[in-house]
Amino acid sequence: MKLSRQFTVFGSAIFCVVIFSLYLMLDRGHLDYPKSPRREGSFPQWPCSLTPNRACWGGLGHLPGQLSMLQEKIDHLERLLAENNEIISNIRDSVINLSESVEDGPKSSQGNFSQGAGSPLLPSKQSSLVVDPEDCSFALQSGSRNSDVQMLDVYSLIPFDNPDGGVWKQGFDISYLFNEWDSKPLQVFVVPHSHNDPGWLKTFDDYFREMTQYIFNNMVIKLKEDSRRKFMWSEISYLSKWWDTIDKPKKDAVKSLLQNGQFEIVTGGWVMPDEAAAHYFALIDQLIEGHQWVGKNLGVKPRSGWAIDPFGHSPTMAYLLKRAGFSHMLIQRVHYAVKKHFALHKTLEFYWRQNWDLESGTDIFCHMMPFYSYDIPHTCGPDPKICCQFDFKRLPGGRFGCPWGVPPETIHLGNVQKRAEMLLDQYRKKSKLFRTTVVLAPLGDDFRYCERTEWDHQFKNYQLLFDYMNSHPEYNVKIQFGTLSDYFDALDKEDVTIGKNSQSTFPVLSGDFFTYADRDDHYWSGYFTSRPFYKRMDRILESHLRAAEILYYFALKQAQKYKISKFLSSSHYMALTEARRNLGLFQHHDAITGTAKDWVVAFIFDEVVNVHQTISTMTPLVSTAVEKQQSVFKAFFKNSVDSVLAVLTFYCSAFLYLVVCNPSEQDRISVVSVYVSSPTAQVTSASGKPVEIQMSAVWNTASTISQTAYEELINKEDGKHHEVKVQFSWYGTTSKKDKSGAYLFLPDGEAKPYVYTALPFVRVQHGRFYSDVTCFLEHVTHRVRLYNIQGIEGQSVEVSNIVDIRKEHNREIAMRISSSINSQNRFYTDLNGYQIQPRMTMSKLPLQANVYPMTTMAYIQDAKHRLTLLSAQSLGVSSLKSGQIEVIMDRRLMQDDNRGLEQGVHDNKVTANLFRILLEKRSVVNMEEEKKSVSYPSLVSHVTSSFLNHPVFTMTEKIPVPSLQLLGEFSPLLSSLPCDIHLVNLRTIQSKVDGKHSDEAALILHRKGFDCRFSSRDTGLLCSTTQGKILVQKLFSMFTVASLIPSSLSLMHSPPDARNISEIHLSPMEISTFRIQLR
């Protein structure tokens, strides 16, 4: 037998220690109740599960069964009857069901499936998926039919010809009449800001030590000197670090500046996150972490979104901000041709609506900055040569000047009129691109306002210009320093219809802003894949953090319930907080993107790996047994940044507990793999009965294969053959001056086939539960595995590619899946794991422009079939020809691409990419529907993606002798949640008094939109749908819901009619947060 599993090396895997420890504590909570005596030294063996698993594993080794075990469990539970009659009743019902299922198999996927002795490994075959017909209507009717601007249409309209626009190179000449503002004066808000990357050319700590702390220190002094001065800040990670170093008077001064409107927090997330590679779980988590910190320490609630540096913008982020309580937002990095098109039509300000929104509930007002960059030369108006002269940090004698050759001048009485009129001319021209007379003029750049001299130069010179303009009524202008919310407030006042969410003044837009280009054919599609090792690491960290969060809250409630003093709740919560913040830092738009200096990336990785140093404090929960177990896990997951396999071999002379934890909210049938030292190893269930296992097959010798890894998939339902080829290919970089780098993808043409000189070594394995073929190429170890199980994992083909291109130069390796599906030029990619965005491959665009971000899936389809590639990591994906999906798996580039990084990408790691290929039969009558601006995965695809990104955890503990008391499983959920509802997180809320935990948690649920036009037979799903309804008191099996109150997404706001609810009702696609308290 080979019970094998490949583990991607990742320091944060210590979360498994956390989960196991919390699981043990939860188990003790049930066993150590004062009225329930328990034998010393006995070790509980409960497979841990959020929902009841269909398969339970017991010990590894030979563990004799005890015939009286089930009766002992019932006796034990009866001793707790007075504590919770309802739970006992449910468990007894389950025991009855289980006794029947020994012979007949389980009857249903509903109810509490806590299984005891003798439960079979696999259930009987499920015939079909049960979906409420009303749950299918949403996908059939959805789509923003009333959007004025649909980005798919915009791309079809724009010629992408890039003519020279004059002083505004990527735009056009702007003119105006001097009397245009006679009836309504121009209002200008100059907004000082400083953009601070938490890691890019320097590490987070280096930036803080050398620059950021001085920005804050000088802000407190310089804003107090003049009440007309304003300043704005976004990155809470830096503000938090500074806050911990300052005294109370300085803290009070900051709060005073916030209260009088001189200082504003915008967005308020832990970082300004990337919007292409980041998963929505992590986007929400860093937003909550920032908002919780701001609320507790500053007592304010951010109102406006500010995203000036992410390399393209996703509607997912707009949705999250809207649900967090924001009404306005700003974006910057959008394709220059799109900006020009919007400027011509005065659509740079719009209501951003989700593609799936049938009405207007997701509308958020968005301002798109019109010019090349967010720096001062590109924010006052269309002419950077003029605007640069009003960046007073560039005064002669400074460290840098204006690249256009004309420096700024200090403002004085002799030049104030001329300079004021020059600047006002730019403001007027900028206003002509918008529909109102209110102008936003940001005044900042990266790490600005570090020095007191810059504060003085900027504020004093601008104030002289403001005073002069405001004192001359013939200019018809009112100009002042402001914050982002000052600008949006003025916009609301000018046109009151904005505040009423009317579309009379501003258009409604739907769609996204990928792929970004800042000039020429320089498309920023390279970073979708750059440093994929870290992108995979990020997804694993998310999964482990989520599991630890959920189990921590259950453990906290158990500890409180049974007065378990060994559970160090405060120190464990601090460890979770550090883990959240490390994950948040990794979502920064130069971290997960792979676009920082190599030593900065290494530092970020070390920070994530070292999470275990704080989280390991959560392990000593149950005396010395856990302490011994801790060393096992240190060996199980080795801290290596170059190895992709780090698996502990279990020596079968020992007795081991094997705990399997299902972090999903769904029942699942999964193959659990471990390495063992002997083919005679036995695995027994909680009843002592042997569990069905698969021994590894003897490897075959190499055999001749074609250059395509796989050529056929057979649909299990109709038995038809479908040609699906998996190939590898290479991209080079262009011979032009500007070449591919960390950000840019500038290929030398179409991909070249991967060619090998000698036939690869091939290994074939056949088994009861899975069979696979592994092909060893020079740069890729390619494994294709098919599971022979009835669960969801049996519906798709698993593809694992271990990629090593460390010896290559200026090459990028891709995997191409070719099929007979007639997809033409349409394909579909997900955005942040949250929604699907239709794409069109356009011949008028260069190849690199047709590459898009894929966070969790991409698919192609025709009227009869859909082929989906599901991914466990974010990568760049395309469909350059009909029937194809191509994903770029790694890239090694030897030069900088002139976007500020000043290095190539040559610190590659051996990287394990994991995918699933799912072929589904679909039935579509009207192919015109394929042109809709919205699409949805099937339920099978949704759950497959969830299981791929949240695999089961296996944990072990060595024991000297077999335990006589093996218990069943720990299942805090009463049953599976509906198939379309995902438990995003159960996140313990921070106390408002100190940094410790409160008694509440944030219950975050997502109801996914899905397409029903797929076969519902033999899907492997063990759940149903309920029109988004969940009865609160039937949610948990071991806890009572004391309160459940709706909240905004990030917990900043409560609805006006917020009250304790007894039923949750989620609309399709919505993510909802509730404040929950269990007892």
Sequence and secondary structure as in RCSB ss.txt:
>XXXX:A:sequence
MKLSRQFTVFGSAIFCVVIFSLYLMLDRGHLDYPKSPRREGSFPQWPCSLTPNRACWGGLGHLPGQLSMLQEKID
HLERLLAENNEIISNIRDSVINLSESVEDGPKSSQGNFSQGAGSPLLPSKQSSLVVDPEDCSFALQSGSRNSDVQ
MLDVYSLIPFDNPDGGVWKQGFDISYLFNEWDSKPLQVFVVPHSHNDPGWLKTFDDYFREMTQYIFNNMVIKLKE
DSRRKFMWSEISYLSKWWDTIDKPKKDAVKSLLQNGQFEIVTGGWVMPDEAAAHYFALIDQLIEGHQWVGKNLGV
KPRSGWAIDPFGHSPTMAYLLKRAGFSHMLIQRVHYAVKKHFALHKTLEFYWRQNWDLESGTDIFCHMMPFYSYD
IPHTCGPDPKICCQFDFKRLPGGRFGCPWGVPPETIHLGNVQKRAEMLLDQYRKKSKLFRTTVVLAPLGDDFRYC
ERTEWDHQFKNYQLLFDYMNSHPEYNVKIQFGTLSDYFDALDKEDVTIGKNSQSTFPVLSGDFFTYADRDDHYWS
GYFTSRPFYKRMDRILESHLRAAEILYYFALKQAQKYKISKFLSSSHYMALTEARRNLGLFQHHDAITGTAKDWV
VAFIFDEVVNVHQTISTMTPLVSTAVEKQQSVFKAFFKNSVDSVLAVLTFYCSAFLYLVVCNPSEQDRISVVSVY
VSSPTAQVTSASGKPVEIQMSAVWNTASTISQTAYEELINKEDGKHHEVKVQFSWYGTTSKKDKSGAYLFLPDGE
AKPYVYTALPFVRVQHGRFYSDVTCFLEHVTHRVRLYNIQGIEGQSVEVSNIVDIRKEHNREIAMRISSSINSQN
RFYTDLNGYQIQPRMTMSKLPLQANVYPMTTMAYIQDAKHRLTLLSAQSLGVSSLKSGQIEVIMDRRLMQDDNRG
LEQGVHDNKVTANLFRILLEKRSVVNMEEEKKSVSYPSLVSHVTSSFLNHPVFTMTEKIPVPSLQLLGEFSPLLS
SLPCDIHLVNLRTIQSKVDGKHSDEAALILHRKGFDCRFSSRDTGLLCSTTQGKILVQKLFSMFTVASLIPSSLS
LMHSPPDARNISEIHLSPMEISTFRIQLR
>XXXX:A:secstr
          GGGGHHHHHHHHHHHHHHHHH  TTS   TT      BBSS  S    EES     TTHHHHHHH
HHHHTTTT HHHHHHHHHHHHHHHHHHHH    S S     TT  SS     B B  THHHHHHHH S TT SEE
HHHHHHH        TTSTTS      TTTTSSS EEEEEEEEEE  SSSSS HHHHIIIIIHHHHHHHHHHHHH
 TT  EEE  HHHHHHHHTTS HHHHHHHHHHHHTTSEEE S  SS B SSS  HHHHHHHHHHHHHHHHHHT  
   EEEESSSSSB HHHHHHHHHTT  EEEE    HHHHHHHHHTT SEEEE  TT SSSTT EEEEE  SS SS
GGGTSSS HHHHGGG GGG TTSS   TTS       TTTHHHHHHHHHHHHHHHHTTSSSSEEEEEEEEET   
SHHHHHHHHHHHHHHHHHHHT GGG EEEEE  HHHHHHHHHHH HHHHTT SSSS EEES B S BSSTT B  
STTTSSHHHHHHHHHHHHHHHHHHHHHHHHHHHHHHHT TT  HHHHHHHHHHHHHHHHHHTBTTTTTS S HHH
HHHHHHHHHTHHHHHGGGSTTSHHHHHHHHHHHHHHS   SS S    EE TTSEEEEEEEB SSS        E
ES TT  BB TTS B                SSS  EEE TTT  EEEEEEEEEEE B SSSS   SS   BSSS
 EE   SS  EEEEE  SSEEEEEEE SSEEEEEEEE SSSGGGGSEEEEEEE  TT SSEEEEEEEEES   TT
EEEEEETTTEEEEEE  TTS GGGG EEESSEEEEE SSEEEEEEESS EEEE  STTEEEEEEEEEB S  SSS
  S B     EEEEEEEEEEEB  S GGGGGSS B   HHHHHHHHHHHS  EEEEEEESS  S     B  BSS
   TTEEEEEEEEEE SSSSSEEEEEEEEEEE      B  BS     B  TTEEEGGGSBSS  EEEEEEE TT
SS   TT    SEEE  TT EEEEEEEE 
